[in-house]
Structure formats: C-alpha cells, structure tokens
C-alpha cells in the first residue's frame, strides 16, 4: 500500500510538514512515517523520547491509519530517499524556509537534494505556511520541454484528493513561432486530459519577460494558488538567469508549497 513520509528535525517547518502529512495520509488512507536523520554521534534516546511525545500529542488526528517513525544516520537526503524506497512511499513531505536557512536540516541544499534524488513526488512547505485542510488551486506551469506534461497525473491525483482546481499556465520562453506552437499544443493536450479526468481547471498563456520562476509566482499569487506543481528539471532557456535552475529558484523563492515531480523516460500522456 505504501506510506506518506515526512522529514522531521524539530523545526517549526517540520512541525507544519507533519500537520500536512497527517491530513494527506488520512485522505489517502495510507500509514504515515516520520523520519529523523541524526548527526553522527548524536544520542538517540532523547530524540526518540521527544518524537514519541510529539506523536502522542497528535495521535487523535489519525483516522484509521498508523503513525510510525524511523531514526536514521547519514546524509539527510540520501537517508530519507532510502526510507522512501523501503516503505514504497507515495509522497515525501518536507519543510523549508528558503535560501537563508542552509544551516538547518530541512532547508536549502538538503531540501533540494531530497527533491532531485527522490523517485517519488516531494511536497516542500515554506516555514510560515498555514495549512487550512485544503489546496484550493494548484498551478501547473507548462513549457516547451519534452517532459513538461509528465507532472499532470500527479497534479490530478492531488486535485482529486483535495477537490482542487488546476490552473494551467502555458509559458512562452521564446518569440520563436515553432516553440510557441509546441506550448500551444501541449496546453491543448493538457486541457483535454483534465477534461477527460473531470478536473475543474483553467488555462492561460503568458510571455516570460524575466524568467520562468518570476512569471509562475506572479501568476500563482494572482489566482491565490495554494500549491505549484513542477518538474525537477525544466527547459533552461531563461531558467538560470538569476539563481540556477527553475526548480531550485522555485524552491528558494516561493512562499507557496511546491510539489516537485521527477521526469520519467516515457511520457504517459503522449501514448
């Protein structure tokens, strides 16, 4: 059946991640696994006691599911991804507060490494994110890259889980007519896919005057989005203009939860 995994390090962001993970696990009727990655030489006893105390405090929120925990030692992202494989995890939930927190466990490099190494979707939550038991609108950017549509099945899964509206944003990163034609075609396919799956949705096309991240975040703010779904790799036309790849920029810049999906070799929508 698999599990919902949540990375935990006693930070405020990790506490929010637990709240969201519990709600998701309840909706999916999957057991929940909290994962703590300790430092070399860190005494395990006090960590275990504190985790058990916190788990007991939220036990009343579980709806017919179990909440377990694992304490591992090593590189944070590697250990979390290994645990995800062992548990056949369906999603990993972690907390993040952006560039300023590189010294903390679930922030910056460790968060980004988890996203790039994970074989399952990773939901990253900003530290000050307030979860209100729903993700009303999910922004799904579409560009001209070959794998851009592969995020749709995951976006649909979450939309059905939370009865969300998917807001499709077609991004023109070039004035080239052929590239724009590809974006137009992809957006039409996405529209048909969402209609077939009976998902409430809207579609919009937009030029990218600065970079993909800025345009996507401005649109997400405009529609009051609660989540943005991206691929771990996107086209690089303008993506590295400010702070690296598109996915990394989204992670460090967004105040909205980011669901990152790893590209696969075969595009199921193209079949």
C-alpha positions as CSV (number, residue, x, y, z in Angstrom):
1,X,0.0,0.0,0.0
2,X,2.9,2.4,0.6
3,X,3.2,5.3,3.1
4,X,3.3,9.0,3.3
5,X,6.8,10.1,4.6
6,X,7.6,13.3,6.4
7,X,11.0,14.6,7.1
8,X,11.4,15.8,10.7
9,X,14.0,17.8,12.6
10,X,12.1,19.5,15.4
11,X,11.9,22.8,13.5
12,X,8.8,24.9,13.0
13,X,8.8,24.0,9.3
14,X,8.9,20.3,10.1
15,X,6.0,20.6,12.5
16,X,3.9,22.2,9.7
17,X,5.0,19.3,7.4
18,X,3.7,16.8,10.0
19,X,0.3,18.6,10.0
20,X,0.0,18.4,6.3
21,X,1.3,14.8,6.1
22,X,-1.3,13.6,8.6
23,X,-4.1,15.2,6.6
24,X,-2.8,13.7,3.3
25,X,-2.3,10.3,4.9
26,X,-5.9,10.4,6.2
27,X,-7.2,11.3,2.8
28,X,-5.2,8.6,1.0
29,X,-5.7,6.1,3.8
30,X,-2.0,5.3,4.0
31,X,0.1,4.9,7.1
32,X,2.5,7.7,8.0
33,X,6.2,7.5,8.6
34,X,8.1,10.3,10.4
35,X,11.8,10.2,9.5
36,X,14.5,11.8,11.7
37,X,18.1,11.8,10.4
38,X,20.5,12.2,13.3
39,X,24.0,13.5,13.2
40,X,27.0,11.2,13.7
41,X,27.4,10.7,17.4
42,X,24.1,12.2,18.3
43,X,22.5,10.4,21.3
44,X,19.3,8.6,20.1
45,X,17.5,8.2,23.4
46,X,16.4,11.9,23.9
47,X,15.4,12.1,20.2
48,X,13.2,9.0,20.4
49,X,11.6,10.3,23.6
50,X,10.7,13.7,22.1
51,X,9.4,12.1,18.9
52,X,7.2,9.7,20.8
53,X,5.9,12.6,23.0
54,X,5.0,14.6,19.9
55,X,3.4,11.7,18.1
56,X,1.2,11.0,21.1
57,X,0.1,14.6,21.1
58,X,-1.3,14.3,17.5
59,X,-2.5,10.7,17.7
60,X,-6.1,11.8,17.9
61,X,-5.8,13.3,14.4
62,X,-5.2,9.9,12.8
63,X,-8.3,8.5,11.1
64,X,-7.8,4.7,10.9
65,X,-4.1,4.9,10.0
66,X,-0.8,4.4,11.9
67,X,1.9,6.9,12.5
68,X,5.3,5.4,12.9
69,X,8.8,6.8,12.9
70,X,12.4,5.9,11.9
71,X,15.7,7.4,13.2
72,X,18.5,7.1,10.7
73,X,22.0,8.4,10.5
74,X,23.9,9.8,7.5
75,X,23.2,12.3,4.7
76,X,19.7,13.7,5.1
77,X,18.5,13.5,1.6
78,X,20.0,10.0,1.0
79,X,18.6,8.5,4.1
80,X,15.1,9.9,3.5
81,X,15.1,8.6,-0.1
82,X,16.3,5.2,1.1
83,X,13.5,5.1,3.7
84,X,11.0,6.1,1.0
85,X,12.1,3.1,-1.1
86,X,11.8,0.7,1.8
87,X,8.3,2.0,2.6
88,X,7.2,2.2,-1.0
89,X,6.3,5.9,-0.2
90,X,3.8,7.7,-2.4
91,X,5.0,11.2,-1.4
92,X,7.6,12.8,0.8
93,X,6.6,16.0,2.7
94,X,9.4,18.3,4.0
95,X,9.6,21.8,5.4
96,X,11.7,24.7,4.0
97,X,12.2,28.4,4.5
98,X,14.4,29.2,1.6
99,X,18.0,30.4,0.9
100,X,18.6,31.9,4.4
101,X,18.4,28.6,6.1
102,X,21.2,26.5,4.6
103,X,22.5,25.6,8.1
104,X,19.3,23.8,9.1
105,X,18.3,20.3,8.2
106,X,15.2,20.7,6.0
107,X,16.3,23.9,4.3
108,X,18.3,24.8,1.2
109,X,20.7,22.1,0.0
110,X,19.2,19.2,1.9
111,X,15.7,20.0,0.7
112,X,16.8,20.5,-2.9
113,X,19.0,17.3,-2.7
114,X,15.9,15.4,-1.5
115,X,13.9,16.7,-4.4
116,X,16.5,15.8,-7.0
117,X,17.3,12.4,-5.6
118,X,13.7,11.2,-4.8
119,X,11.9,8.8,-7.1
120,X,8.5,10.0,-5.7
121,X,6.9,13.4,-5.6
122,X,8.2,15.7,-2.9
123,X,6.0,18.4,-1.3
124,X,8.0,21.3,0.1
125,X,6.3,23.6,2.6
126,X,7.5,27.1,3.4
127,X,8.2,27.6,7.1
128,X,5.3,30.1,7.7
129,X,2.8,28.1,5.6
130,X,-0.6,27.8,7.3
131,X,-2.5,24.7,6.3
132,X,-6.2,25.1,6.2
133,X,-7.0,21.5,5.3
134,X,-7.2,22.1,1.6
135,X,-5.3,23.1,-1.5
136,X,-8.0,25.0,-3.4
137,X,-6.0,26.0,-6.5
138,X,-3.0,24.2,-8.0
139,X,-0.8,26.0,-10.5
140,X,0.7,23.7,-13.2
141,X,3.2,25.5,-15.5
142,X,3.6,24.1,-19.0
143,X,6.6,25.0,-21.2
144,X,8.1,23.6,-24.4
145,X,10.2,20.9,-22.8
146,X,9.5,17.3,-23.8
147,X,8.7,16.2,-20.2
148,X,6.7,19.2,-19.0
149,X,3.3,17.3,-19.2
150,X,4.5,14.4,-17.0
151,X,3.6,16.3,-13.9
152,X,-0.1,16.2,-14.9
153,X,-1.0,12.7,-13.5
154,X,0.4,13.8,-10.1
155,X,-1.4,17.1,-10.2
156,X,-4.6,15.3,-11.0
157,X,-4.1,12.9,-8.1
158,X,-3.7,15.8,-5.7
159,X,-6.6,17.7,-7.3
160,X,-8.9,14.7,-6.7
161,X,-7.6,14.3,-3.2
162,X,-8.4,17.9,-2.2
163,X,-11.1,18.7,-4.7
164,X,-8.8,21.4,-6.2
165,X,-8.9,23.5,-9.3
166,X,-5.9,23.1,-11.6
167,X,-4.7,26.4,-13.1
168,X,-2.6,25.6,-16.2
169,X,-0.1,28.3,-17.2
170,X,1.4,27.9,-20.7
171,X,4.8,29.7,-20.7
172,X,6.3,31.3,-23.8
173,X,10.0,31.5,-23.1
174,X,10.9,32.4,-26.7
175,X,9.4,34.5,-29.5
176,X,10.2,31.6,-31.9
177,X,6.9,30.6,-33.6
178,X,7.7,26.9,-33.6
179,X,8.4,26.9,-29.8
180,X,5.2,28.8,-29.1
181,X,3.3,26.4,-31.3
182,X,4.7,23.5,-29.1
183,X,3.5,25.3,-26.0
184,X,0.0,25.8,-27.5
185,X,-0.2,22.2,-28.5
186,X,0.8,21.0,-25.0
187,X,-1.7,23.3,-23.3
188,X,-4.5,21.9,-25.6
189,X,-3.5,18.3,-24.7
190,X,-3.4,19.2,-21.0
191,X,-6.9,20.8,-21.3
192,X,-8.2,17.6,-23.0
193,X,-6.5,15.4,-20.3
194,X,-8.0,17.4,-17.4
195,X,-11.5,17.5,-19.0
196,X,-11.3,13.7,-19.5
197,X,-10.4,13.3,-15.9
198,X,-13.3,15.6,-14.8
199,X,-10.9,18.1,-13.1
200,X,-12.0,21.7,-12.7
201,X,-9.4,23.8,-14.5
202,X,-8.5,26.9,-16.4
203,X,-5.8,27.5,-19.0
204,X,-3.8,30.7,-19.6
205,X,-0.8,31.5,-21.9
206,X,1.8,34.0,-20.8
207,X,5.1,35.5,-22.1
208,X,8.1,35.2,-19.9
209,X,9.7,38.7,-19.7
210,X,12.2,37.8,-17.0
211,X,12.4,34.2,-16.1
212,X,10.1,31.2,-15.5
213,X,10.1,31.5,-11.8
214,X,9.0,35.1,-11.6
215,X,6.2,34.6,-14.2
216,X,5.0,31.5,-12.5
217,X,5.0,33.0,-9.0
218,X,3.3,36.2,-10.1
219,X,0.5,34.1,-11.7
220,X,0.2,31.9,-8.6
221,X,-0.2,35.0,-6.5
222,X,-2.8,36.4,-8.9
223,X,-5.0,33.3,-8.7
224,X,-4.4,32.8,-4.9
225,X,-2.8,29.4,-5.5
226,X,-2.2,27.0,-2.6
227,X,0.3,24.8,-4.5
228,X,2.6,24.8,-7.5
229,X,3.5,21.6,-9.3
230,X,6.8,21.5,-11.2
231,X,9.3,19.0,-12.7
232,X,12.7,18.7,-11.1
233,X,14.2,19.7,-14.4
234,X,12.7,22.3,-16.8
235,X,13.9,23.9,-20.0
236,X,16.9,26.1,-19.5
237,X,16.3,28.9,-22.0
238,X,15.9,31.6,-19.3
239,X,15.8,29.4,-16.2
240,X,19.3,30.1,-15.0
241,X,19.2,33.9,-15.3
242,X,19.1,34.6,-11.6
243,X,19.8,31.7,-9.2
244,X,20.3,28.4,-11.1
245,X,17.7,26.0,-12.4
246,X,14.0,26.7,-12.5
247,X,13.2,24.1,-9.8
248,X,15.9,25.5,-7.5
249,X,14.6,29.0,-7.9
250,X,11.0,27.9,-7.2
251,X,12.2,26.2,-4.0
252,X,14.1,29.2,-2.7
253,X,11.7,31.9,-3.8
254,X,8.2,30.6,-3.3
255,X,6.0,31.3,-0.3
256,X,3.6,28.7,-1.7
257,X,4.0,24.9,-1.3
258,X,5.9,23.3,-4.2
259,X,5.2,19.8,-5.3
260,X,8.2,18.5,-7.3
261,X,7.8,15.6,-9.7
262,X,10.7,13.7,-11.2
263,X,10.7,13.3,-15.0
264,X,10.3,9.8,-16.4
265,X,11.7,8.4,-19.6
266,X,8.3,7.8,-21.1
267,X,5.6,10.4,-21.3
268,X,2.4,8.6,-20.4
269,X,0.2,11.4,-21.8
270,X,1.9,11.0,-25.2
271,X,0.8,7.4,-25.5
